[in-house]
Amino acid sequence: MTAQLVALCFDANDHESLARFWAGMLGWETADDPHDGITLLPDDDTGFRIRFVPSEEKKLGQNQMHFDLTSTSLADQERKVARALDLGGRHIDIGQSPDEDHVVLADPEGNEFCVIGPDNQFLADCGLVGALASDGTQRVGYFWSEVLGWPLVWDQDEETAIRSPHGGPKITWGGPPVDPKHGKNRLHFDLAPAAGQDLRVEADRLVSLGATRVDIGQGDVGWVVMADPDGNEFCLFDHPPA
């Protein structure tokens, strides 16, 4: 019994503009979203959507999670960086070394992401979205492996990574020390129970694995807001929000 990762959701001050940026970067088509947002539909084995929903909250601090985008050559890496800049992205400094093979950028709302060099072996068999690189403990990597039924593909020195058996991006956690949260995360997962599974039963299962139910002011909604063992929020829907 496992949950389905339906979407990665961005809180956005200008969700239409941010959706245009990421549609341009990834080449994904847009679709209607039932919660006043915009959805991008993957055209590869990514396996989940990306949603952009309106939020008035401003970004505080570095995000807990960011995209690592792959490249096939140095020229391809340069093209992807140039595309990001043309679409409204910018270079940022988060303390990276100048001799590292990845380029650190931010989208128009300051959400960090990297364009990885072509020699990276860890992401060699991944698509354009190579990884969702996360700040988190070993425990939270084990938690998400159990929640989604995705096997661990890395577990060393308290760093963990999981990947769907069907391929797609890896989700990685860098181990301690974990930076403190700056309010609600701007990126979170949207989950749905396995086909035929009851929402409440699945919520109880997630609690048994280490999740907690949380109140972020959502009010009376048809889904459950929860947090993983590191305190990162996620939503559990009765049906995929599509």
MOBELTA-V945240 format. One record per pair of residues at least 6 apart in sequence whose C-alpha atoms are under 8 Angstrom apart, sorted by the first residue. I is the first residue (numbers start at 0). J is the second residue. Records with the same first field share a line. If there is no record, write none. Layout:
I: J ; J
This chain:
0: 148 ; 193
1: 145 ; 146 ; 147 ; 148 ; 192 ; 193
2: 146 ; 147 ; 148 ; 190 ; 191 ; 192 ; 193 ; 201
3: 147 ; 190 ; 191 ; 192 ; 193
4: 46 ; 47 ; 147 ; 188 ; 189 ; 190 ; 191
5: 46 ; 47 ; 48 ; 188 ; 189 ; 190 ; 191 ; 239 ; 240
6: 47 ; 48 ; 49 ; 50 ; 188 ; 189 ; 190
7: 47 ; 48 ; 49 ; 50 ; 186 ; 187 ; 188 ; 189
8: 49 ; 50 ; 51 ; 52 ; 186 ; 187 ; 188 ; 189
9: 49 ; 50 ; 51 ; 52 ; 185 ; 186 ; 187
10: 51 ; 52 ; 53 ; 54 ; 185 ; 186
11: 17 ; 51 ; 52 ; 53 ; 54 ; 55 ; 108 ; 185
12: 53 ; 54 ; 55 ; 56 ; 57 ; 108
13: 53 ; 54
14: 36 ; 37 ; 51 ; 52 ; 53
15: 36 ; 37 ; 51
17: 51 ; 106 ; 107 ; 108
18: 37 ; 38 ; 39 ; 51
20: 83 ; 86 ; 87 ; 106 ; 107
22: 28 ; 29 ; 39
23: 86
24: 79 ; 82 ; 83 ; 86
25: 127
27: 39 ; 40 ; 41 ; 42
28: 39 ; 40 ; 41
29: 37 ; 38 ; 39 ; 40
30: 37 ; 38 ; 39 ; 40
31: 37 ; 38 ; 241
32: 38 ; 50 ; 240 ; 241
33: 240 ; 241
34: 52 ; 240
35: 52 ; 53
36: 50 ; 51 ; 52 ; 53
37: 50 ; 51 ; 52
38: 48 ; 49 ; 50 ; 51
39: 48 ; 49 ; 50
40: 47 ; 48 ; 49
41: 47 ; 48
43: 126 ; 167
44: 126 ; 165 ; 166 ; 167
45: 126 ; 128 ; 166 ; 167 ; 168
46: 167
58: 108 ; 109 ; 185
59: 181 ; 182
60: 181
61: 110 ; 111
62: 110 ; 111 ; 184 ; 185 ; 186
63: 133 ; 134 ; 135 ; 180 ; 184 ; 186
64: 131 ; 132 ; 133 ; 134 ; 186
65: 110 ; 111 ; 112 ; 113 ; 131 ; 132 ; 133
66: 111 ; 112 ; 113 ; 128 ; 129 ; 130 ; 131 ; 132
67: 112 ; 113 ; 114 ; 115 ; 128 ; 129 ; 130 ; 131 ; 132
68: 112 ; 113 ; 114 ; 115 ; 127 ; 128 ; 129 ; 130
69: 76 ; 114 ; 115 ; 116 ; 117 ; 122 ; 125 ; 126 ; 127 ; 128 ; 129
70: 76 ; 79 ; 114 ; 115 ; 116 ; 117 ; 127
71: 116 ; 117
72: 116 ; 117
73: 116 ; 117
76: 114 ; 115 ; 116 ; 117
79: 114
80: 102 ; 114
83: 89 ; 106
87: 106 ; 107
88: 104 ; 105 ; 106 ; 107
89: 104 ; 105 ; 106 ; 107
90: 102 ; 103 ; 104 ; 105
91: 103 ; 104 ; 105
92: 103
93: 103
95: 103
100: 115 ; 116
101: 113 ; 114 ; 115 ; 116
102: 113 ; 114 ; 115 ; 116
103: 111 ; 112 ; 113 ; 114
104: 111 ; 112 ; 113 ; 114
105: 111 ; 112
106: 112
122: 129 ; 130
125: 166 ; 167 ; 168 ; 169
126: 167 ; 168
128: 167 ; 168
129: 167 ; 168 ; 169
130: 168 ; 169 ; 170 ; 171
131: 168 ; 169 ; 170 ; 171
132: 170 ; 171 ; 172 ; 173
133: 170 ; 171 ; 172 ; 173
134: 172 ; 173 ; 174 ; 177 ; 178
135: 172 ; 173 ; 174 ; 175 ; 177 ; 229
136: 157 ; 158 ; 172 ; 173 ; 174 ; 175 ; 176 ; 177 ; 229
137: 157 ; 158 ; 159 ; 172 ; 174
138: 228
139: 172 ; 227 ; 228 ; 229
140: 159 ; 160 ; 161 ; 171 ; 172
141: 151 ; 159
142: 208 ; 209 ; 227 ; 228
143: 149
144: 150 ; 151 ; 161
145: 208
146: 205 ; 208
148: 163
149: 161 ; 162 ; 163 ; 164
150: 161 ; 162 ; 163 ; 164
151: 159 ; 160 ; 161 ; 162
152: 159 ; 160 ; 161 ; 162
153: 159 ; 160 ; 161
154: 160
156: 174
157: 173 ; 174 ; 175
158: 171 ; 172 ; 173 ; 174
159: 171 ; 172 ; 173 ; 174
160: 169 ; 170 ; 171 ; 172
161: 169 ; 170 ; 171
162: 168 ; 169 ; 170
163: 169
183: 215 ; 231 ; 232
184: 231 ; 232
187: 231 ; 232 ; 233 ; 234
188: 232 ; 233 ; 234
189: 233 ; 234 ; 235 ; 236
190: 233 ; 234 ; 235 ; 236 ; 239
191: 198 ; 235 ; 236 ; 237 ; 238 ; 239
192: 198 ; 201 ; 235 ; 236 ; 237 ; 238
197: 237
198: 235 ; 236 ; 237
202: 223 ; 235
205: 211
206: 212
209: 227 ; 228
210: 225 ; 226 ; 227 ; 228
211: 225 ; 226 ; 227 ; 228
212: 223 ; 224 ; 225 ; 226
213: 224 ; 225 ; 226 ; 232
214: 224
215: 224
217: 224
221: 236 ; 237
222: 234 ; 235 ; 236 ; 237
223: 234 ; 235 ; 236
224: 232 ; 233 ; 234 ; 235
225: 232 ; 233 ; 234 ; 235
226: 232 ; 233
227: 233
